[in-house]
Amino acid sequence: MLYDVIVAGAGPAGVAAATVASQAGFRVCLLGETSGQQLKVGESLPGAALRLLRRLGILHLSSILRSDEFKPCVANASMWGSDVWIYRDAIANPEGGGFHILRHRFDAALLDHAISVGVDFVPAKLNSVSQGGGSHVLVTAAGIGMLSGRFVVDATGRAAAVSTKLGVRRKRVSEQTAAVGWFRHSDQDADSTTRVKGVQDGWWYTARLPQGLRVIIFHGLSTEVSRLKKLPDRFVEWANDVHLVPYNLSLDHAVRPIKCVDASMGICECIAEATWLAVGDAALSFDPLSSQGLLFALYSGIRGGETVIQCLAHPASIQSALSEYRVKVRRVFESNQLTRRLFYESERRFFESAYWRTQRGN
C-alpha cells in the first residue's frame, strides 16, 4: 500500500507529526503499538505545551481528557543544593504551571484525535525499513506485510528503530536509570506541586496524579536502581527516609510493581535525510530533570511534520528544509545541555559521590 508519509511510533511525537501531515492533505499511515491501560512515566505537561496542542487543533486539555485525567501543577518544590525546600510558584511562569496527567490516557486521546483528522492507524510493530525503487521507502510490520511511503518519520522512542535499521548510530550523553513506583496516595494528600530532592546516590521526584495516584521515582546509577526493583521494600523505606511526602508510603498501596526505565540523555548522530527524519526521543532523549520530554515530543513532532510537508510539496527545497530541522533540534540539545550541567553542578552537598561525579562528567 502506498502512502505519502509513514510514521513509525504512536506516542505523542509520532501522533503530532502524523496529525500535521494529515491536516495538510497528505495520506498518512501511523504504525505503532499502544500502551492500553498501563500507567506510563512522563506525566508532566508544561504550560507551554498548550500552544503546541492548539497547533494540532486541540484547544485545551479538556477537549481530549476528562476532568479526572489531569490536574494543574501549582508550584515546583526542590531540595537541591540546599537542606530546605525551595518553592517556585506557578504564578511566576507566564505559561502557567502546567499539569500532571495520566500519561497513558493522554497518549490514547492524542491518537484518537489523529484518527479523527484522517490518519490511518495500523496497530503493528515495525520489522524492517529499506530504500525502495526511486524515492520511496519500504516498511514491513508484523502481520500486515509491506507498506511504501514517500517519507518515513522515526517516532519509535529511545530505540530509534528506523534510524538504527538505516545504519545511524545513537550517541549516549549521560548515564542514568530510574526506578518508578505508582501508589494510592493518602486521603490527606492535597499537595499539587512537583517535588525534587537530591540525595547522596541520586535524586527523587514525585507528583500527585489524578484518580488518587502518586508517582514516586528515584534516579541514579543502574547498579543502585536495579537493587530497588528487586527490593521494593527498600524503595519504599528509602522514599520514607528522605521525607519526600509528608506521610509514610506503604508497599500495600502500590498499584504496580516497581519498574526500571532508561533515564539517560542521548541524541542520534543523524536525525534527517532525504526520505526520513526522527522526532521525539528517537531524535533526542532528555534527562528527566528538565521535565521537557513531553514538550519536546510535541514540538519536534509538529516541526518534523511541517518539514515533511515542505519536502513533499517542494522537492527542490528538501535539503534546506532538512537542514533547518537539524538546526532546530541541535539548538534544543545545546540549550538543554547547558542548563543540565548548571543544575548538576549546583548540587554540592554530595560532590564526591559516584552518581554526582558521573553527572558532572557528562
Secondary structure, DSSP 8 states (H G I E B T S, - for coil): -EEEEEEE--SHHHHHHHHHHHHTT--EEEE----TT---S--EE-TTHHHHHHHTT---GGGTS-GGGEEE--EEEEESSSSS-EEEEGGG-TT---EEE-HHHHHHHHHHHHHHTT-EEE---EEEEEE-STT-EEEEETTTEEEEEEEEEE--GGG-HHHHHTT--EEE----EEEEEEEE--TT----EEEEEEETTEEEEEEEETTTEEEEEEEE-HHHHHHHHH-HHHHHHHHHHTTSSSS---GGGBSS--EEEE---EEES--EETTEEE-GGGTEE--GGG--HHHHHHHHHHHHHHHHHHHHH-GGGHHHHHHHHHHHHHHHHHHHHHHHHHHHHH--TTTTSHHHHHHHT-
